[in-house]
C-alpha cells in the first residue's frame, strides 16, 4: 500500500464527508449549491476526458444543466410547478441551432457527448436531492437523514472494498476493466453495508421495514457497476484519473462514480415503492 497516497485519500475523504454532512444539515439549498458545484466540475471533467474542446458548446451544456438543476430544486421545494421543465426543450433546440454559426467539423459527435454528460452527471445529482423528498411523507418535507443514510452506505461500501481489497484481495472482479477491483474487496464492502443498513433501519424513519437492506443491495451492486463503468470510460480514452481536484482520489468522477451508478436505482425505489 502507498502510505502517502493512503493518508492523502483519508484526509481528503474526511474533509469531503464533513462538507457534505454540513450542507445536508444546513438545508436543501446549501446541499443543492454543493451538488451543483460538484455537478459542474464533473461535467467539465467528463468533457475533458472525451476531448470536447469547443468552449461555446461546453458553456451551452453548463447552462442547460443549470436550468435543469435549478428547476428541479424549485419544483421539489414547492416554489413552482413541473411545467417549468418545458422551457428545457427550446434550450436544447437552441444548442443545435447555434451550430449553424460554426464550422461543421465533428459537431454532432461533440453534441452527443455534451448531452451524454448531462445524462451521466447532472441527472444523478438531481435525483440525489429528490431522494430527500421521496419518503412517503405527505407533506413532502425535506428529509436529509435519508440522503445521509444512503451516503454512509456508499462510503462504507467504497471504504470496505478499498481496505479489504488491499489486505485480502486475490481474485479480480473485472480484470479487463479494473484490475484493482477484487471479489474479496466487494465482499468486505458488502459486509459493512449490511451493518449500516441495520443501523439505518433502527434510527431513520420513512423507509419501510427492510427497505434499507434493499437500498444497501442497490448500493453494493449498482455502485460497483458505476465504478466499473467509469473505469471503462478511462480505459477508452487511456487516462489514469478523470481529474486531480481531489488529492488521493483523483477527480470528481473518480470519487462520485458509485453515487452516479446507484442513485438512479435508489431514487426509483423510493418513488415507486416508498
N, C-alpha and C positions, 0 to 999 in steps of 0.2 A: 504494500500500500504506500502511495506517495503521501508522506506525513504532511508536507507543506500544503499540498492540494487539499488534503482532508480538513486541515484547520481553516483554510480559506472557505471551503464548502460549508463548514459548520458555522463560521461567523456570519457568512452571507445568509445562510438559511435562518439563523436566529433573528437577524435584522429584518429579513423579509417577513417572517412569521409575526414579529412584533408590529410591523406596519400594517399587515393585513388584518390582524386581530383588532388593532386600534381603530382602523377605519370602519370595521364591522360594527364595533360597539358605539361609534360616534353617530352612525345612522346611514340611511340609504344613499344620501347624496355624497358624503365623503367616500363611501365604498364605491359609488358609481364613478367618482372622479378618479380614484385609484385604478379601477378596472379599465376606464377609458384610456388612461395613460399607458397601462400595460398593453392594451389593445393596439394603440398607435405604434408603440415600439415593436410589438410583434408583427404588425403589418409591414413595417419598414424592413424588418429582418427578413420576412418572407419574400418581399420584392427584391431585396439584395441577394438572397440565396439564388433566385431564379433570374438574376441579372436584368431586372426591369430598370432601364436607365432613364426613361423619359420622365422629367420632373412633373410636367403637366398631368400626365396620366396618374402618377402616384398622388399628386395633390387632389385630383378628382376622386380617387379611391378613398383618401382620408376624409374628404368632405362627405361622401356618401356614407361612409362608416359612421362619422359623427352624427349625421342626420338620423340614421337608424338607431344609434345608441341613445341619443337624447330623446328621441320619440318614444322608444321603449320604456325608458325611465319615467317619462311624463305619464304614459299610459298606466304603468304599474302603480304609480303613486296617486292616480286619480286626477291628475292635472288636466288631462284631455282624453278624448276617446280614441279608439283604434283607427278612426278614419284618417288620422294624421299620417299614417303609413302610405296613404295613396300618393302623396307627393313624391315618394321614392321612385315611382315609375317614370315620371318625366325627368328626374335626375339621371336615371340610367340611360334614357334616350339621349339626353344632352351629352353624356360621356361619349356615346357613339357618334353623335353629330359633330362633336369637336374634332374628330379625326379628319373631317373634310378640309380643315385648315392645315393639316400636317402632311409630311411625306408618307406615303403608304408603308413602305418597308415591311416589317413584320408586325404591323399594328394590331391585327386581330389575335395574333399569338400573345402579345403582351396584354391585350384586353382580357383574354381568357384567364391569364394569371392574376390580373387585377381583381376580377370578380371571384376567382377561386380563393384569393387571400381573404376577402371579406367573409366568404362562407366558412373558411377554415379557422379564422381568428376571431372576427367580430361576433358572429352568431353565438359561439360558445360563451363568450363573456356576457352577452345579453342574457343568455339562458341562466348563467350563474346568478345574476341579480334577480331574475324572475323566480328562481327557485325559493327565494326567501318569502315569496307571496303565495306559494302553491301548496300550503299545508292543510287545506280543508277548512281553514278559518273563514267563516262567512263575512267577517269584517274586512278581509283582505289585508290584514295588518302585516307589517314588516317583521319577519322572524329571523333575526341574524343568527340565532343559535342553530338553525337548520343548516345554513351555509357553513358555520363553524364546525358542526359535527361532520359534515361532508369533507371539509378541508383537512380536518385532523386525520380522517381516514386516508386521504391522498398522501399526506405527509408520512403517515405510518407505513403505508404500502411502499412508497419510494425509499424511505429510510431503511425499512426492514429488508427490502430487496438489495439495497446497496451494501448493508452491513453483512447480512447472511451470505450474499453472493461473494463478497470479498473474502470472508472467512472460510466458507464451506463450498463455494461454487465449483462444480466439476463438469456437469452436463449442460451444454449450451442449449438455450431455449430456442434461438433463431440465428444460427451461425451465419447464414447468408446475409442477414440484415444487420444484426448487432451481436458480435462475438462475445461481448462482455456480459450479456444477459444470460442467467442460468436458471435452471429449474429450482435449484436449492434457494437461490435468492427470491424467486417468486413465491416459493412456499413460506419463507420467512416473513415476507411482506404480508401474505395472506393471513398468517397466524396473528400478527399484530392487528390487522384489520378486524378480525373476529373479536378480539378483545375490546377494541374501540366500539364496535357495533353493540356489544353487550352493555357498555357504559352509556352509549347514546340512548339505547332502548330504555335504560333506567331513568335518565335525567332530562331527556329532551322530549317534550310533548309535541303532539301534532302529527306524528308519524304512527300508523297502525302498528300493533304489536308484531314484532318480527320484521317490520319494514326496513329497519336499519341493516339487517343481515342481507336483505335483497340489494340495498344500496351498496353494501360492502362488497358483495359479489360483483356488482357492476364495476366498482372501482378497481378491483383486482383484475378482472378480465379486460374491460374496455380501456382502463387506464394503461395497462401493459401494452395493449394493442396500439393505443395512441402514441406511446413511447416508440414502439417499433415503426409505426408509420412515419414519424418524424425522422428516425434513423434512416429509413429508406429514402426519404427526401434528401438527406445529407449525402448519402451514398450516390444518389443520382447526379448530384452536382459536384461531388468529390470535395466535400469540406468536412472538417472535424467537428466544429461547433457552429450553431446558427448565428452566433454573435459573441461578444465578450463583455457585455454590460454587467453581468453578474459573476464576480470572481469565484472560481471553483465550480461554477455551474455552467458557464458558457453564456448563451443568450437567453432571451425571454422565451423563445420556443423550446429551448432545452429544458427550462425549468417548469413550464406550464403545459408540456405535451400530454401528460396524464390527465390533466384537467380538460384540455381540449378534446381528448378522446372519450372521456367518460361523462362529462356534464350533459351532452345531448340525451344520453340514455337515462341519466338520473332525473333530469327535468321532465322527460316524457313519462317516467314512472310517477313522479309527483303529480303531474297534470292529469294523467289518465286513471290512476289508482287511488291516490290520496285525496 
